[in-house]
Amino acid sequence: DDDSGKRRGERHIKGGRRWVRNAIYMPCVGAATKNNPVLKAYYQRLLAKGKEPKVALIACMRKLIIILNTMIARRQKWDPSRYALS
């Protein structure tokens, strides 16, 4: 954050693992805008709520990481019906 006194500046992502962010950004762009119906619906819903496109994309990246971590932990394959939005 870039805050000083009453001024509230723009937020930036600096923490975390840079290589993970870099590795998942482009796959998430394709998944959220064209190929994956689950992430595409989530992305469109966030845009409809008034989120900036880049903010919505970062939220999709986080959702994708959570889904992948769950799939690895449970040793499951991708099942779009499991992650469909209700």
C-alpha positions as CSV (number, residue, x, y, z in Angstrom):
1,D,0.0,0.0,0.0
2,D,1.1,3.6,-0.7
3,D,-0.6,5.5,2.1
4,S,0.5,8.7,3.8
5,G,-1.7,10.6,6.3
6,K,-5.2,10.9,4.7
7,R,-3.9,10.0,1.3
8,R,-4.7,6.4,0.2
9,G,-2.5,5.3,-2.7
10,E,-2.6,2.3,-5.1
11,R,-2.1,-1.2,-3.8
12,H,0.6,-3.5,-5.3
13,I,1.4,-7.1,-5.1
14,K,5.0,-7.6,-3.9
15,G,4.8,-10.5,-1.4
16,G,4.6,-14.2,-2.0
17,R,6.4,-16.3,-4.5
18,R,7.1,-14.4,-7.7
19,W,7.7,-17.5,-9.8
20,V,4.3,-18.9,-8.9
21,R,2.6,-15.6,-9.9
22,N,4.6,-15.4,-13.1
23,A,3.9,-19.1,-14.0
24,I,0.1,-18.9,-13.4
25,Y,-0.6,-15.5,-14.9
26,M,-0.8,-16.4,-18.6
27,P,-2.6,-19.7,-18.2
28,C,-5.2,-17.9,-16.0
29,V,-5.7,-15.2,-18.7
30,G,-6.7,-17.9,-21.2
31,A,-8.8,-19.8,-18.7
32,A,-10.6,-16.8,-17.3
33,T,-11.4,-15.2,-20.6
34,K,-11.9,-18.1,-23.0
35,N,-11.4,-21.7,-22.1
36,N,-12.5,-22.7,-18.6
37,P,-16.2,-22.3,-18.0
38,V,-15.8,-22.2,-14.2
39,L,-13.2,-19.4,-14.1
40,K,-14.8,-17.6,-17.0
41,A,-18.1,-17.4,-15.1
42,Y,-16.3,-16.2,-12.0
43,Y,-14.3,-13.6,-13.9
44,Q,-17.5,-12.3,-15.6
45,R,-19.3,-12.1,-12.3
46,L,-16.5,-10.0,-10.8
47,L,-16.5,-7.7,-13.7
48,A,-20.3,-7.3,-13.4
49,K,-19.7,-6.3,-9.8
50,G,-17.5,-3.4,-11.0
51,K,-14.1,-4.9,-10.3
52,E,-11.2,-3.8,-12.5
53,P,-10.2,-6.4,-15.0
54,K,-6.7,-6.9,-13.5
55,V,-8.2,-7.3,-10.0
56,A,-10.7,-9.8,-11.3
57,L,-7.9,-11.7,-13.0
58,I,-5.8,-11.9,-9.8
59,A,-8.9,-13.2,-8.0
60,C,-9.2,-15.9,-10.7
61,M,-5.5,-16.7,-10.2
62,R,-6.1,-17.2,-6.5
63,K,-9.2,-19.4,-7.1
64,L,-7.2,-21.5,-9.6
65,I,-4.4,-22.0,-7.1
66,I,-6.9,-23.1,-4.4
67,I,-8.6,-25.5,-6.8
68,L,-5.2,-27.0,-7.9
69,N,-4.1,-27.4,-4.3
70,T,-7.3,-29.2,-3.4
71,M,-7.0,-31.4,-6.4
72,I,-3.4,-32.4,-5.5
73,A,-4.3,-33.0,-1.8
74,R,-7.2,-35.2,-2.8
75,R,-5.5,-36.8,-5.8
76,Q,-8.4,-35.9,-8.0
77,K,-8.7,-35.0,-11.7
78,W,-10.4,-31.9,-13.0
79,D,-14.2,-32.1,-12.7
80,P,-15.9,-28.9,-13.8
81,S,-19.2,-29.8,-12.1
82,R,-17.5,-29.9,-8.7
83,Y,-16.3,-26.3,-9.0
84,A,-19.4,-24.9,-10.8
85,L,-20.8,-21.7,-9.4
86,S,-24.1,-22.0,-7.7
